[in-house]
Amino acid sequence: TLTEQLTDYVNAAFAGLWVQSLEPDEAEREIAQLARDKNWKFAAWDVSGGMRFPNAPHALATNVGSGDPLAMLRAVPTLAEKDGTAVLVLHNFHRFLNNPEIIQTTFAQLVAGKSQRTFLVVLAPVVQIPIELEKLFVILEHPLPDREQLNRIVQELTSDSPSDLPKGTELGKVLNASAGLTRYEAEGAFALSLARHGSIQPQAIWDLKTQTLKKSGLLTLHRGSEGFDKLGGLQALKVFCMRALMHRTSRIVKPKGVLLLGVPGVGKSAFAKALGNEAGRPTLVLDIGALYGSLVGATEGNIRQALRIIDAMAPCVLFLDEVEKALAGLGSSGDSGVSSRLFGTFLSWLSDHESDVFVVCTSNDISKLPPEFSRAERFDAVFFLDLPTRTEKDAIWKLYRGQFDIAPSEPMPEDTDWTGAEIRSCCRLSSLLDIPLSQATRNVVPVAVMATEQVERLRTWASGRCLSAASSGIYARNEGPKSGRRVQRGTSNN
C-alpha cells in the first residue's frame, strides 16, 4: 500500500518522494493518518491556500507559500524538529519545476532533508521530474480502490435503505463495472444509478466510464445491441469464447483473446461486437490510426495511455478490426520506427497484461502480419472463418428474412460462394427496393468471385494451422477431386 511504501522510504531517509495519484485528497488523508500513527509532524501545501497543518488542533493554516512556491521551500527548514520527522505534501508541484530558482532550491532542500529528517512528498497525476532532480526522487504509485474498498462505498451509500444494495452476482457485476474508477467517481456513479434507476446497476456506471473514453479520444465504447441470436453459424467459435469468459474454474487463469482470420464478410467484426453483449462485458474499440500524434513521442505516449485505460476498464472486450491494415507501416523507415515501437508496446502488453481484458483481433490476410503477433500466449486461439456451409447459410437466410420481413414463400436464390454479408445485402435490397430476392441477387457480387485468389490463399494457409470457427477441431481445407493425367496400364499399341 501507499502508506507501507512511504514508511519504508522515510525510515531509509529518502528525502524526495513523488506519488503519482489521481486522488490527491485521498492520498493526503492516508499520509496524514500515517503521520498521526507514527507521531510525525505533517504539513500540506498548495499554491492557492499556502501551507496547512491538518493534524494540528483546529486544522491550523498559514499564509506561508500562498501563491509563492519559492517562499514555501525556504520555510521547510522551520519544520525540522530535533529527533523528529517532518513530512510536507506538495500538491501539483510539477507545475512549478520549470523555474531554475525553484529547481535549485528544491535540490538544496532534498540534500539537506536527509540530515534534517524533512521529507518532500509531491502529489501529482503525472511524473514530470527535471533531469537535475531525477536522482533525488523515488516514484510511488497511489493505487485506485480495489473491490473491497468499492464494496465499502456501496454499503455506505445504501446504509439508509439496505434494499437498494445489490446482492450476489449482481453486486459482483457492479463491482466489476466500477473497477478503474476513483473513489469520487465510484461514489458519483453509484449515486447516479440510484437517482436514475432507484437501484445500483452496472449500466449507469458504464455511462460514467464512457466519459473517460471521450476525454482521452483514444478509444470508443461500442453500444450496439447485437447478440449471437443475430449471428448465424460460427458455433465452435461461440462456444470457445463463452467458455473462456463465463465458465472459468479459477480466477487465477484469465483469458487473453482470439485472432480471427477469414474472408471479408463472414462475420468477424459482427462476432466481436456481439461477444461483449453475450458475456455481459463492454466492448472497447481501439483504432490504431487514432494513436498517431504529430509530435515526437506523442504516438508512444498515446498507446501507453490507451493501454492504461483499457486495463482500468477491465473486465471488458477489446476489439481491433483489420489489424494487418492498422499495422501496415511496420518495417518501413518513413516514420522513423514509430510504427515498430507502437507495435512492440502492444505486443508486450498482449503477453504480459494481467487485467481481465479479452482481445478480439480480426484480419483478412495474416501473411501481412509478423509471425510474433500470432505466437502462443499472445492469443488463446487463432480461428479461421470460411465461407458458410449450407446449414449455416440456411440459418442466416432465416435470420435476415425475418429481420427484413421477407415472405417465407419467396424462393431461395442461387447463393453459391456467398458470405453472410452478401445474404444480408440481398435481403436488405429486396426489402428496400420491393423486388424479389432473385432480382436483388443481380446487385450482389460475391467476394469469393471478386477475390478468388485471395480466398484460396487464405484457405491454403489456414488449413492445418487454425481452429475452425464452424466445427470443433483444426480447420482442414475441403478439396474436391483432383484432376490429373490418365495413365494407361496396358501394353501400348505403339
N, C-alpha and C positions, 0 to 999 in steps of 0.2 A: 504494500500500500504506500501511498504518498508519505504518510507520517513515519512509517518504518524506514523508508529510504532516507527521509530527512534526518531522522535521529542518527542513523549511521554516519552520514556525511558531516553532521555537526560535531559528533564525537570525534571524527577524524580531522576536524579543523579545516574543512573546505569552506573558505570564506565566501565564494561565489556559487550560488545555486540558481539555475534557470529552470523554472517549472512551466512546461507547456500545458496550458489548461484552457478549455472552452467554458469553464465555470469558475471565474476568478473569485467570486464571492464565496462559493462553497469551499474552494481551496483555502481561502483566507480563514474561514471558520475552522477548518480542520487543523491548520497550523496554529491558530490561536488556542484551540483546545489542547494541542500538544504542548504549547508553551506553558499553559496553566499546569498541566500534569508534571512537566519537567522543572517548573519554577524558573523559567526563562523570562527575561524582560522582552516584551513583544510590542512592536510598533508597526504601523502600516502607513503608506504614503501614496497619494495620487495627486495629479497636477492641479485639480480643482479644489480639493479640500485640505491639502497640506498633510502634515504628519498627525496621526491619530494613535491613541493607546487604548485599544478595545478591551484589554484585560484590566485596565485601571478602573477605580470606582467612578461611576457616572460617565464612563467612556470618555476620558479626558481627550480633548482635541486642542491642537495648537495651530498657529499660523505659519509655523516653520516650513519653508519649502513650498508654500502655496503659490503656484504659478512659476516657481523658480527651482528646477531640479538641482541646480548647482548649489544653492543655499542649503538644500536638504542634505546633499552629500557632505558638505563641510560641517554639518551638525551631527553626523553619525558618531564621531568620537565621543560626544557627550553622552551617548547611550551606554558606553562601556562601564562595567562595574567590576570591582576587584573580586576575583574568584567567581565571577558570574558570566552568564551568557546572554547576549542581546541579539535578537532577530528582527530585521527590518524587511518588511514585504513591500515591494515596489510594483505598483500596478502599471502595466503597459509601458515599462521603462524603455522598451526597444525603440519607441518613437523619438527618444532624445539622444540615442547613441550615434548620431551623425555629426555631433559637435566635438571638435578636438579637445576643448577645455573640459567637457563632461567626461570624455573618454579617459583623459589623463587623470582627472580627479578620481574617477571610479577605479582606475588601475591602482592608484596610490592607496585608496581605501581598502581594496581587496588584499593588497600585500600586508597592510597594517592590521587587517582584521584577524589574521592568524594568531597574532600575539595578544590583541585586544579582546578576542572572542566576540567580535561583532560580525554578523553574517548578513549579507545582502541576498534576498530571495526575490528574483524577478518573476512576476506572474504575467504571462503573455500568451496569446493564441498561436504565435509562430516563434520560431527560433531564428533570430537575426542578430548574431553576435559579431561585432567588429573584429577584424583579424588581430588587433592589438590585445583583445581581451579573451580570445578563444581558449587559451590555455589556462585561464583562471576561473572559468565557469564549468560546472558539472550540470548536465542536462537531465532533468527528471520529467516524468510524464504523469499528469493527473488523470487517472482513468475515468471513463464515463461510468455511470451507475450500472451495476450488474443486476441480475434477475432478482436477487434478494432485496436490494435497495428499491428497485422498481415496485416490487410486491408491497413493500412497506408504504410507498407513496400511495398506491391504490387503496390499501386498507385505511390509511389516514384520511383519504379523501372521501371514503364511503363510510366513515365511522358513525355518522349521524343516521344513515339509512343503510344498514348492512344488506338489505335485499338488492341493492344496486351492485354489490360486489359479485363479479362473475365467479363461477365455480368450475373446478375440474379442468377439463380440456379447454373450455372457453377462457379460463384465466391464463392457461398456457399460451393460447393464441394471442391474447392481449399483451402478455409479457414479451413474446417473440416479436410482435409488431412494434413494440416500443423500444426494442434494443437499438442502441446507437443514438438515442435522444439524451440530451442533458436533463438534469433534474427539473429545471424550469420548463423545458419543452414537454417533458413527460407529464408534469402536473397540468400544463395547459391543454395537452391532448386529451387527458382523461376528463378534464372539466368540459371541454368542447363536446366530447361524446355524451356526457351526462346531459348537457344542455340541448343537444340535438336529438338524441335517441332515448333519453331517460335511463340509459344504462351505459356501461363502458364496453364499447365494441371496437374491434380492430380497424373497421373501415374509417372511422374518424381519425384514428391515429395515423393511418396511411395518408389521409388528406394533408395532415400537418407535415409528414415526412416528405411529401411531394414538394413542399416549399424549399427544402434543402436542395433538391434536384434543380429546381427552377433558378435558384440563386447561383448554382455552380455553372449551369449551361453545358455541362459535360455529359449528362445522362438524361434520359427521358423515361417516364413511367408509362407502360402500356396499360390502358384502362378498358380494353375490349371485353366482350362477354363470350368469347369463343370457348368451346369445350370439346371434348373428344366425341360427343354425340353429333357434332357438326363436321367431323373429320373421318371419312371412310378409310378402311384399311389400316395399315401400319400397326397391326396387332402386337407383334413381338416388341416393337419399339415402345408402345404404350405400356405394356406390362413391365418391361425392364425399368423404365423411368419411374413408374408409380411405386414399384417395389423398392427402388433405391430411395425415394423421397418419403414414403409413407409407412413402410414396414421394416424399418431398421431395428435390429435386435439390440444394438448397442449404440449409445450416443457418442461413444469414443470414435467410431468409424463414421465419417461424414462423406457423402457422395461428392464427386468432383464435377461430373458432367458428361456430355456426349458430343461427338463430332458427327454431323450428318452430311453425307456425300450423296449427291444424286442429280438426276436430270432436272432442269428448271421446270417448275410447275407440278412437281409430285407431292408437295405439301410440307416441305422442310420448314419454311417460315411459319406456316399455319400451325404446325405442331408445336413449335417453340412458343407461340403466343397462347396456345390453348393449355399448355402444360401448367403454367402458373395458376390458372383458374382451377384446374383439376386438383392440384396439390394444395390449394389454399395459400399460395405464395404470390407476392407481387412480381411482375416481370419487368426488369430494368433493361432498357435498350441502350447499348453502347455504340455510338457512331465514332469509329476511329478517326474519320476525317475532321470531326469537331475538336479533336485534341491538338491539332497542329496550331502552333502560335507563330506570330510574326517576329517575336524577339528571340534572341539566343537563350536557350534553356527553358523557354516557355512550354514547349511541347513535352519535355521530360517532366516538368513540374505538373502539367495538366494530367498526364497519365498516372502519376503518383497520387494526385488529389482525387482522381476518379476512382482509383482502386481503394483509397481510404473510405470514400463514400459508399462504395459497394460493400465493403466489409461491415460498415456501420449499418447498412440496410438489411443485413442477414437476419433471418433466413429469407432468401429470395432466389429467383431465377434470373440469370444474366444472359441476354440474347445478343449475339454478334452475327449479323447477316452477311453472307458472301465475304468471308474473311480473306479469300485469295485476292479480291479486288481492294479491300481495305488496306492490305499489306503489300500492295503492288510495288512500292518503292524499295523493297528490300534488295540489297546488293548493289544498288546504283550509287554513284558518287555525286549525283546532282544536289542532294540535300545534306551533304557533309556528314552522313551517317546518322541523321536524326531518326529515320525510319528503323534502322537497325537497333538503335538504343531503345526506342519505344517498344519494338518487338521483344527485345531482351528483357525489359522490365515486365512486360505482360507474361512472358514465358515463365519467369521466375515466380511470379505471383500464382500462375496456374499450378505449379508444382508445390509451392510452399504454403499457400494460404490455408489457415485453419478455420476460417469463418464458414458458416453453413450456406455457401453460395453454389448453386447448381448451374454450371455454364453450358449453354447450348450454342454451338457454332455451326453454321451451315456453309457449304462450299459446293460449287458446280464443277470445280476442277482442282483436285487435291495435288496434282502434279506441279502446280504453281506455288505450292507451299513448301518450305524447307522440311526435311524429314523429322527434325527435332520437335516440330509442332505437334505431331500426332503420336509421339512415342508414349510408352507405358507411363502411367501415373500423371500424365497431363489430363487425360480423359479416362473415364471408366470404360468406354467402348467407342468404337467407330462403326457407324451403321451406314449401309448403302440402301438408298431408296430407289428402287427400279420402277419402271412403268407399272401401273396397277394391273393385277391379274383380272381374269374375267369375273371372279367372285367380288373382288374389290370394286371393279367398275360398276357392277350391278348395285352395290351398296351406295356408291357415290351418285349414280343416276337417281336412285330412290331419294336420297337426301336432297338433291338440288331440284328434282321435280316438285317435291313438297315445298321447298323454300320459295320457288318462283311460280307456284300454283299452276303447274302444267298437268293437264288431264292424264290420268293413268292409261287412257285408251290411245294416247299419242304413240305411234310406232317408234321403236328404238332405231336411231340412225346408225350407220356404219361408224364404228369407233376404234378401228384398228390403230394401235400405237398411240392412243390418246392418253394424256395425263389428266389428273383430277381438275387442274385449272382449265383445261380445254373443255371438259364436260360442263363445268360451271359456266364458262363463257357461252357455250351453245345454249344452255338453258336460259341464261340471262338475256341473250339476244332474241331468243324465241319469245320470251315474255315482253321484252322491251318493244320489239317491232311487230308483235302479234302475228307471228308467222310460224308454220310448223317446224318441228325440230329438224326434219330432213332438209328444209330450205335454209335454216340457220347454220347448218354444217358447212355451207358454201363459204361462209365468212371465217371459218376456223381452219388454220393450217397447223397441224401437229408439229411440235418442236422436234419430235423424233424424225420427222421428214426433213425439216429445215436444217437440222444439225445431226444428220445420221452418223457422220464420222465421229463427232464428239461423244454421242451416246454410246457407240460401240467401244470407243476408247475407255470411257468410264466403266463400262461393264467388264471389260477385259482386266482393267486394273483392280477392280473391287473383288473379282472372283477369287476366292480363297484368302482374301486379306481382311474383309469387312464382315460384320454381322448383317444378317438380312433383317430388314425392318418389317417384312411381311410375315415371316415364319421364323421360329426359333432355329438357331444354328448359324453356321458360316454361309455367307452368300456364295452360290455356285451358279455360274452363267449357264442358262438353259440353251444349249446349242442344238440346232437341228441336224439332220443327217448331212454329212459332208459329201460334197461331190468330188470324185476322183477319177483317175484313169482306170478304165476297164481292161483287165489283163486276161488274155485267152490262155487257158491252161493246156488245151490240147495241142497236137502237133500242127505246126504251121504248114499250109499248102505250098508255101514257097520252099 
